[in-house]
C-alpha cells in the first residue's frame, strides 16, 4: 500500500475525477428503536496519531448530518442531507467550520422512481459537475460526466462504468483513466440500515470513494491506472452482531497505514 501521504494523494485523484444548514436541531439524533446506526468513525495512522473523526446523525433511518473533525479534533466541515416524502435524498449541502455554504448536490429521479442524475455545485468557483446515470443489463450502470457553470453543464469529461453485485455493492469501476476492483465480506455494512443507501453510495457520499460497499464491507480494492498499481486489503474486527468495530488498511509493499474504529448508537 502507499504511504499515508501517497494514499491521500490517490484519494485526491479519485475525488477530483468524481468529484448544512446551520441548524442546531440536527445535533439531536432520532433513531429507529433496536436498529444499529453508525455513530462515530475515528481514523488513526499506524503511529496512532489521529487522522480524522467523522460523526453521524439521523432522523429515523435517514442520515441527516455528518461532522468532520481534523487531527486536532477541530470541526472543519459539515454535510446535511434533505429527503423527499419517499425518503429519497434530494439535496446534500456542504459547509465549512463557520457554516458557510461551500457546495451542494441535487438529485433527480424519473417517473419510475429511478435515480437518474445528480449535479454537484462548487461555491468557491461557481462550477458544476453533472452525472447522468443509465441502468443497463447485468447489474451495470453507466455514468456520463459533464462540467459547466451553475446554469448548464454540457462539456463531457468522461464516462464511468460500474458493476453492482446482488447485494448492492460496487464490484468494479472502470473510467477513461483507471479501474478499481473490489471484494467484500459477508458481514453487515456500516450503513446497512439507512434509507436510500444505494443512491447515496452511487453519488459517492458513503464509505468514501474507495470503500464502495453498502450492505457489506470491502475486503480489498485494486487500483490500476495513471501509471499506478496498488492493492489494499482491509482487516476487520466485528462485534457480536457482525458489524465492524475496527478496520485496518494493509498492503504487502507498505504494511499498515490507517486504522479506523467504529462506534454505534
C-alpha positions, -999 to 999 in steps of 0.1 A, spaced: 0 0 0 11 36 -5 25 55 25 -2 78 42 9 107 20 8 86 -12 -26 71 -2 -40 106 5 -28 117 -30 -45 87 -45 -78 96 -28 -73 132 -41 -70 119 -77 -102 99 -74 -122 126 -57 -112 151 -83 -124 128 -111 -158 123 -95 -157 149 -80 -258 220 64 -279 242 70 -268 259 103 -295 241 123 -286 230 159 -317 208 159 -297 183 139 -275 177 169 -303 156 183 -304 121 168 -338 104 165 -333 67 158 -355 37 150 -356 15 181 -335 -17 180 -318 -7 147 -280 -2 145 -266 30 131 -230 42 128 -223 70 153 -186 78 150 -156 67 129 -121 76 143 -92 71 119 -55 70 130 -22 65 113 0 35 121 19 55 148 -15 61 165 -16 98 156 -51 110 149 -61 115 112 -97 124 114 -131 119 131 -165 117 115 -197 119 135 -231 108 120 -266 119 129 -300 105 119 -337 111 119 -355 77 119 -334 57 94 -323 88 74 -288 101 76 -292 138 82 -258 151 91 -220 144 91 -195 164 111 -158 161 101 -130 169 125 -93 172 118 -64 157 137 -67 185 163 -103 174 168 -115 207 154 -147 208 133 -137 215 97 -168 207 76 -204 196 78 -227 178 54 -265 179 58 -290 157 39 -325 166 28 -351 140 16 -385 139 -1 -416 122 13 -404 89 -2 -372 90 19 -351 98 -12 -323 123 -10 -330 155 -30 -302 177 -17 -269 175 2 -253 207 15 -217 211 24 -205 238 49 -172 249 64 -164 251 101 -182 285 102 -213 271 85 -206 290 53 -221 271 23 -192 256 2 -210 231 -21 -243 214 -27 -256 184 -46 -291 180 -62 -307 146 -71 -332 138 -99 -355 108 -104 -376 97 -134 -413 87 -134 -403 51 -125 -386 64 -93 -351 56 -107 -322 77 -96 -310 92 -129 -289 123 -122 -271 143 -96 -254 176 -100 -227 189 -76 -222 227 -73 -189 243 -61 -195 276 -44 -158 285 -45 -156 289 -83 -193 287 -93 -187 255 -114 -209 224 -115 -205 187 -124 -234 167 -137 -237 129 -136 -262 112 -159 -269 76 -149 -281 48 -172 -290 14 -159 -281 -14 -182 -284 -52 -181 -265 -75 -158 -264 -50 -129 -243 -24 -147 -245 13 -145 -231 39 -169 -223 74 -155 -217 101 -181 -200 132 -165 -204 168 -177 -190 200 -164 -200 237 -168 -214 266 -148 -244 267 -125 -268 271 -154 -256 244 -179 -232 215 -179 -226 202 -215 -188 195 -217 -184 158 -214 -152 148 -195 -156 111 -193 -176 80 -185 -177 57 -155 -190 22 -157 -199 2 -126 -208 -34 -120 -230 -39 -89 -234 -73 -72 -267 -87 -60 -261 -72 -25 -258 -37 -39 -220 -35 -36 -199 -20 -64 -175 -47 -75 -159 -29 -105 -154 7 -115 -139 15 -149 -132 50 -161 -113 65 -191 -81 65 -170 -82 38 -143 -101 9 -129 -110 -2 -94 -119 -38 -84 -134 -47 -50 -140 -78 -29 -164 -79 1 -171 -98 33 -204 -114 42 -210 -92 73 -231 -62 79 -221 -30 62 -216 2 81 -246 19 66 -268 -12 60 -298 2 78 -301 37 64 -326 49 39 -316 52 2 -281 39 9 -276 27 -27 -285 62 -40 -261 79 -16 -233 54 -24 -238 58 -62 -232 95 -56 -200 88 -37 -214 101 -4 -209 69 17 -179 49 28 -155 72 9 -149 67 -27 -125 37 -21 -148 17 1 -178 12 -21 -200 -13 -2 -234 -7 12 -248 -40 26 -213 -54 31 -177 -42 38 -149 -40 13 -122 -66 20 -99 -52 -7 -95 -30 -37 -71 -29 -66 -63 3 -84 -49 3 -119 -42 34 -139 -23 67 -141 9 47 -140 0 34 -106 -9 -1 -95 -20 -6 -59 -37 -34 -39 -50 -27 -5 -65 -51 20 -89 -43 48 -87 -63 80 -118 -61 103 -128 -70 137 -165 -74 143 -189 -71 172 -213 -99 182 -239 -87 157 -214 -88 128 -209 -51 124 -173 -38 121 -158 -22 151 -124 -16 135 -108 -17 101 -71 -16 92 -57 -9 58 -27 -31 48 -5 -39 18 24 -62 11 46 -33 0 40 -7 27 24 -25 56 -2 -9 78 -13 26 70 -47 36 86 -69 21 113 -105 32 118 -125 24 149 -164 24 147 -189 32 174 -226 27 170 -258 41 186 
